[in-house]
Structures are given as C-alpha cells and as structure tokens.
C-alpha cells in the first residue's frame, strides 16, 4: 500500500506540472473565440492548426526562431568555455587573492539584470553595437553562476589525477582538456541547459537593445502578438507551444547527465 501511495503521489504531481502545457496545447488548437468559453472546453469542436497558420502569417516566425536558436547556442557555448576555464583557475591554480576574488565574483549574482541594464546599454551605444546580434550576445558571454557550479564540480575531481598527469609531463591546458573536462561532463550538461534556457527566455535585454524586426528573438516576437485591446490567445499559445519544444528536446538529450550531476554534487 505504501508503494502504491507513492506512485499515486508521483502521478498526481506529474499531472499538476504537465497541466499548464497541456492547456496551452489545447488552447492553440481551439478555434477563435471558443478559447474564452466558460467553463473551459477541453475537447473543443472544430479543433485544428489554424492558429499555427495565423502565427506564420503574422510574424516572420522562422527568422525569429532561427535568431533565438543561434543566439541561445552561441551564448551557451561561450558560457561553457569561459565558465569552465575560470572555474579551473579558481579550483586548481593557487594565486594571491583567489578567495577574495571568487567572493567578489559570486557577489555579482545578487545584482539583478534591471540594475545593469542602463550601464550595459550605454556601453553598447558607445561601442556602436545597438541593434546588432553582438549586443544580444555580449552580456551572456560570462556567467558567475556557471563559474560557481563548475568550480564545485572540479573540486570533486581528485587532485591525484592532476599530479599523475604532471608526472607524465602534462601542463594545465592538457590537464584541463583531457582530465577535468571529461570528468565534469554531467555538470557541463546541467549548466548548458540552464544557460540555454536563460538565453532562450530572455526578454528585457532584447527589448531594450533591439529595434529592427530582423534581429527579434522569440520572446519579443510573442510579445508583439498581444494587441492593445484584443489578443488572439490561440495564436499566442501556438507560439508558446513551439517555443517550449527546443527546451524539451535539449532536456531529453541531456537528462542523464543532469541526473548524474545531481547524484555527484548533491545539487537540487
């Protein structure tokens, strides 16, 4: 009975968490004003893909989607590169002031993006980078959270491996590339998901720095679907459903590494 109750609790929890996504899918398939029916209809008549067709006609959707994909991918790769190297330096290289510098670096996690928006915009404007792809990408090249996460993972790697590699004539670059990186792949995969999701869902910074429709990302594109007086909720939900799919695909491929990372480092 105890096992049955545990399974029941897991199933109910999964149902509660999946309901918003299921409701978004149902709404995207519901035609026109039927979305506003009270009580809600979970099996609407005339359900179809008309909202998805309207979405493609209303926005240059594939261009917007491609912008979000490549910005998210480039941001994730750069964050993995910079965070992994910085984490290795903080974990393995003894230098004066290492602890104090790491504390200052972590303190930046307490600064929300709205506080940094004005100086970032002034910097981009001074460099002449407003309304460019680089302006979208620049603030996400480094991540204090990534450095912290990967430093904790590197600290789990026994230093005896480094010492054995040094005896074989390896330097820091080879130790980092051939020993440390393969052993922290679960943490790298976990951070890749976090980094990609943060870039994929970013709204405030693209809203401020982008003016031209050709540089628009998915959150900005979906925001334009909200009218001043009326909103086509079926079209909005169609865009939302499509925006969730890449994250689901990424997690499906990386979930085993995420589970391994949680098991190894005790993260929650």
C-alpha positions in Angstrom: 0.0 0.0 0.0 2.8 2.4 0.8 4.4 1.8 -2.6 1.0 2.3 -4.3 0.5 5.7 -2.5 4.0 6.8 -3.5 3.3 6.0 -7.2 -0.1 7.8 -6.9 1.6 10.9 -5.4 4.2 10.9 -8.2 1.4 10.6 -10.9 -0.6 13.4 -9.3 2.4 15.6 -9.1 3.3 14.9 -12.7 -0.3 15.7 -13.8 -0.2 19.0 -11.9 3.1 20.0 -13.6 2.0 19.0 -17.1 -1.4 20.6 -17.0 -0.3 24.1 -18.0 1.5 22.7 -21.0 -1.5 20.5 -21.9 -3.8 23.5 -21.5 -1.5 25.6 -23.8 -1.7 22.9 -26.5 -5.5 22.6 -26.2 -5.9 26.4 -26.4 -3.6 26.6 -29.5 -5.9 24.1 -31.2 -9.2 25.8 -30.2 -10.7 27.9 -32.9 -11.3 31.7 -32.4 -13.4 32.9 -29.6 -14.1 29.4 -28.3 -11.0 29.9 -26.2 -13.0 32.3 -23.9 -15.8 29.8 -23.3 -16.9 29.4 -19.7 -16.4 26.8 -18.4 -13.4 25.8 -20.4 -13.9 23.2 -23.1 -11.2 20.5 -23.0 -12.5 18.9 -26.2 -13.3 21.9 -28.4 -15.3 21.5 -31.6 -13.5 22.3 -34.9 -10.1 22.0 -33.3 -7.3 22.4 -35.8 -4.0 24.0 -36.7 -5.4 27.3 -37.9 -3.7 29.3 -35.1 -0.3 27.9 -36.2 -1.1 29.1 -39.8 -2.0 32.6 -38.5 1.2 32.7 -36.4 3.3 32.1 -39.5 1.4 34.8 -41.5 1.5 37.3 -38.7 5.3 37.1 -37.9 8.4 36.2 -39.8 8.4 33.3 -37.4 11.2 31.1 -38.9 13.6 34.1 -38.9 12.7 34.9 -35.3 13.0 31.2 -34.3 16.4 30.9 -36.0 17.6 34.1 -34.2 16.7 32.6 -30.9 18.3 29.2 -31.7 21.6 30.6 -32.8 21.8 33.2 -30.1 21.0 30.6 -27.4 23.5 28.1 -28.9 26.3 30.7 -29.2 25.6 32.1 -25.7 25.6 28.6 -24.2 28.9 27.6 -25.9 30.7 30.8 -24.9 29.4 30.5 -21.3 30.6 26.9 -21.1 34.0 27.9 -22.4 34.6 30.9 -20.2 33.0 29.4 -17.1 34.9 26.1 -17.3 38.3 27.9 -17.7 37.6 30.3 -14.9 36.3 27.5 -12.6 39.5 25.5 -13.3 41.6 28.6 -12.4 39.7 29.1 -9.1 39.8 25.4 -8.2 43.3 24.4 -9.2 45.6 27.5 -9.6 46.8 29.0 -6.3 47.3 32.7 -6.8 47.1 35.7 -4.3 43.6 36.9 -3.5 41.9 33.9 -5.1 39.3 33.5 -2.3 38.6 37.2 -2.2 38.2 37.5 -6.0 35.9 34.5 -6.1 33.8 36.0 -3.3 33.5 39.3 -5.3 32.7 37.3 -8.4 29.9 35.5 -6.6 28.6 38.8 -5.2 27.6 39.7 -8.8 24.9 37.0 -8.5 23.0 39.3 -6.2 22.7 42.1 -8.8 19.5 41.7 -10.9 19.6 42.5 -14.6 17.4 45.6 -14.3 20.2 47.2 -12.2 22.7 46.5 -15.0 20.5 47.4 -18.0 21.4 51.2 -18.1 25.2 50.8 -17.9 25.1 47.9 -20.4 23.0 50.0 -22.8 25.4 53.0 -22.5 28.3 50.7 -23.2 26.7 49.1 -26.2 25.7 52.6 -27.6 29.2 53.9 -27.0 30.7 51.0 -29.0 28.0 51.4 -31.7 26.6 48.0 -31.2 22.9 48.8 -30.5 20.5 46.8 -32.6 23.1 44.1 -33.5 23.5 40.4 -32.9 26.6 41.0 -30.8 24.7 43.3 -28.5 22.3 40.5 -27.8 25.1 38.1 -27.1 27.7 40.2 -25.3 26.1 40.3 -21.7 25.8 36.5 -21.7 29.4 35.5 -22.6 30.3 35.0 -18.9 28.3 33.6 -16.0 29.1 33.9 -12.3 26.7 31.0 -11.6 28.4 28.9 -14.2 31.8 29.5 -12.6 30.4 28.6 -9.2 28.7 25.4 -10.4 31.7 24.1 -12.4 34.2 25.0 -9.7 32.2 22.8 -7.3 32.3 20.0 -9.8 36.0 20.4 -10.4 36.6 20.3 -6.6 35.0 16.8 -6.7 37.8 15.6 -9.1 40.7 14.1 -7.0 43.8 16.2 -7.3 45.8 12.9 -7.6 44.8 12.8 -11.3 46.4 16.2 -11.8 49.6 15.0 -10.0 49.8 11.9 -12.1 49.3 13.9 -15.3 52.1 16.3 -14.2 54.5 13.4 -13.8 53.7 12.4 -17.4 54.7 15.9 -18.5 51.2 17.4 -18.9 50.6 21.1 -18.3 47.5 22.9 -17.1 45.9 23.1 -20.6 46.2 19.3 -21.1 45.0 18.5 -17.6 42.0 20.8 -18.1 41.1 19.5 -21.6 41.8 15.7 -21.2 41.2 15.1 -17.5 39.0 17.7 -15.9 36.5 18.4 -18.7 35.6 14.7 -19.4 35.1 14.1 -15.6 32.7 17.1 -15.2 30.5 16.4 -18.2 27.4 16.0 -16.1 27.9 19.5 -14.6 28.6 20.9 -18.0 25.4 19.4 -19.4 23.4 20.8 -16.5 24.8 24.2 -16.9 24.3 24.1 -20.7 20.6 23.6 -20.0 20.4 26.5 -17.6 22.4 28.7 -19.9 20.3 27.9 -23.0 17.1 28.4 -21.1 18.2 31.8 -19.7 19.1 33.0 -23.2 16.0 31.4 -24.8 13.6 33.1 -22.4 15.4 36.4 -22.2 13.0 39.3 -22.8 14.1 42.5 -21.0 17.6 42.9 -22.6 16.5 42.2 -26.2 13.5 44.5 -25.7 15.9 47.4 -24.8 18.8 46.7 -27.3 16.9 45.6 -30.4 14.9 47.8 -32.7 14.8 46.0 -36.1 12.4 43.1 -36.6 15.2 41.0 -38.3 17.1 40.8 -35.0 14.0 40.0 -33.0 14.1 36.9 -30.7 11.2 34.6 -29.8 10.1 36.3 -26.6 9.9 39.6 -28.4 8.0 38.1 -31.3 5.4 36.5 -29.0 5.0 39.8 -27.1 4.0 41.6 -30.3 1.0 39.2 -30.6 -0.7 40.9 -27.7 -2.9 43.7 -29.1 -3.8 46.9 -27.3 -7.5 46.0 -27.0 -7.8 42.3 -28.0 -5.5 39.4 -28.1 -5.7 36.2 -30.2 -5.0 33.8 -27.4 -5.0 30.7 -29.7 -2.2 32.3 -31.8 -0.2 33.3 -28.6 -0.5 29.8 -27.3 0.6 28.3 -30.6 3.8 30.4 -30.4 4.3 29.4 -26.8 3.9 25.7 -27.6 6.5 26.0 -30.3 8.9 27.9 -28.0 8.8 25.1 -25.5 9.7 22.3 -27.9 13.5 23.1 -28.2 13.9 23.2 -24.4 12.1 19.8 -24.2 14.4 18.3 -26.9 17.5 19.7 -25.2 16.5 18.2 -21.8 15.6 14.8 -23.3 19.2 14.5 -24.7 20.8 15.9 -21.6 18.7 14.4 -18.8 21.0 11.5 -18.0 23.9 14.0 -17.4 21.6 16.2 -15.3 20.7 13.2 -13.1 24.3 12.2 -12.8 25.3 15.8 -11.9 22.7 15.8 -9.1 23.8 12.5 -7.8 27.5 13.5 -7.8 27.3 17.1 -6.4 24.1 17.0 -4.3 22.6 19.9 -6.2 18.8 20.4 -6.1 
